[in-house]
Each structure stands twice: as C-alpha cells, then as structure tokens.
C-alpha cells in the first residue's frame, strides 16, 4: 500500500460505501412520498442538521491537521480528541455527519444511515488497526486497551 493509502487508511473505502448507501436510501425516499417523516421538515431539523454538518466538518479538519503532523513525525496521538476515541474522524462521520444528512433528507430510510456507517466502519477498520499496531507496537496496544474505537468515551478519562 502506498504511503498516502496508509495515511488515509480505510476512510475512502468506508465513505464511498456509506455514500452509495445514502444515495440508494435517498432515491428510495424520493420515489415513495410515504417514506418522508412528514410533508414538511421542521425548521429545527434543518438548523440542527446544518449545525451537525458544520461541526463534523470542523472536527474533520482539526483532526486531519493533527494526524498529518503526527504521521510525518512518526508519533501516536493519544491526547485531546484521541483520548476519547481512537478514530475521531470516523466517529464524527457516524455520529455527526450521517445524522446531519438524515435530518436534512427528512426521510425514514435515511435514519438508518448512521447504523449502516457504523457497521461498515466496524467491518473495515481491522486492517487499519493492524497497521497501527505494527507501526507503534506496545504503545498502540496499551492505547487500544483503554480507548474505544468508534463510540467516544465522554467525560473523565
């Protein structure tokens, strides 16, 4: 695998699969009016959807900047966001981006999107975790033992 592929890990594959499922669910909802949650999306759903989307994108940028610097230095990030979840970009996609898209689409099928994304991520991060374990050895094993992969542990460490 190229150096760039190792940096991005399973992310591009996971996002692609999730987006294809999102397009399929959205197409299904558009063809069947009865699959909309209601004829009109409440303003609060639109506002919340956009807020979640902006928050997720801001988190992505913040984490990508940190990860890129650490990757170039050969360092394992274990503090900040990484003290709560090992894969914060994936967690943001599952718990912020997908719910945002579901709220903005306002259809019953799209409510399944975060669950689909979670399942795809769980099934795809094994190789990435193995590469991290090979690169960082016992430090990664200890980190993996105390920090969850996708569901952030909030509050005190």
N, C-alpha and C positions, 0 to 999 in steps of 0.2 A: 504494500500500500504506500502511496506517495506521502511525503511529509505533510502536504496540505490535507490529504484524506485523513491522516491520523489526527490532525488538529481539529477538523470538523467532526470526526467520529461518526456515529450513527445518525446524527442530526438531519442531514439532507435526505436520507432514505426515509426516515421517520416522518418528516414534514411532508414529503411527497405523498406517501401513503395516506396520511391523515387528510391532506388537501383533496386527494382523489375521492376519499370517502365523503368529505364535506360537499364536494360538487355533486356527487350522487344523491346525498340526502337533500341537498338544496333543490336539485332537479325534481326529485320525488315530491317535495313540498310544493313546488311551483305548479306541478301538474294536477295536484289534488288540493283544492281550496280547503277542504275539511281538515287538512293537516296543519293549518295555521293555528296558533294558540288562540287567537281571536282576530276578527277582521282588521282591527287597528292595533298597532303596537303602542302601548302607553309611552308617554314622553320619558318617564323614569327608566324604562327598559332601554330606550335609546341612549339616554345620558349615561346610565350605568355601563352599557355595552361599550361606548366610546371611551369612558374613563378606564375600564379594564384593559382595553386595547392599547391606549396610550401608556398606561402603567407597565404593561407587559413589554412593549417595545423599548421603553426607557430601561427596564431591567435587563433586557437582552443586550442593549448597547453597553450598559455599565459592566455587565459580567463578561462580555466578549473582550472589552478593553483589558480587564483584569486577567482573563485567561490567556490572551495573546502575549501579554508581558511575561506572565509566569511560564508559559510554554517556551518562549525564547530563552528564559533564564534557567529552564530545567527544574522549576520549583513546583511543588504540590501546594495548591491553595487549600487551606483548611480553616481560614478565619472569615469574618464578615458573613456574607450570604452562604458561603460554603460551610460554615459551622452549623447550619440548619438543614442543608440538603446538598447531596453530592453532585446533583445535576440541576442547578438552578435554571438554566435556560429551558431544559425540558419541562421542569416543574412549572415555569411561567407559561409555557405553551399549553400545558394541560389545564392548569388551574386559573389562568387569566385569559389567554388568547382564545382558546376554544369556547369557554363560557361567553366571552365577548361576542364572538361570531354567532353563537346560538341566540343570544339576546337580540342581536341586530337582525338576524334572519327571522326570528319570532315564529318558529315552526316546531312542532313536536319532534319530528325526526332529528333536527339539529341538536336537541337536548342530549342526544346520545353521543355527540361528538367528543366531549371530554373523556367519556368512558372508552370510546374507540381509541383515542390518542393514548390513554393510559395503557391499554392492552398492547398497542403497537410498541410503545416505548419499553414496557416490561419485557417484551419478547425480543427487543433489538439491542438492548444495552449490554448484553453479556460479553460480546466481543470487545466493546469499548472498555468495560471494566477489566477484562483480562489484560488488555494492552496497558492500562494504567497500573495494574498490579505488577506487570513485568517491568515497567519503567521505574516505579517508585518502591517496589518491594515491601518490606515490613511496615514502612510508614503508611503506605496505602492500605494495607491490611488492617492496621490499627484504626485508621480514619474510617474505613468501610465498616468496621465493627461498632463505631459509636455514632455515625451519622447516616440517616436514612437516604435511600437513593432518590426517590421522587416525591414523596409526601413530606413536606417540610416539617421539622420539629420546631414549633414556635415557642417562644418564652425562654426560660432559663436553659442553659446547656447542661 
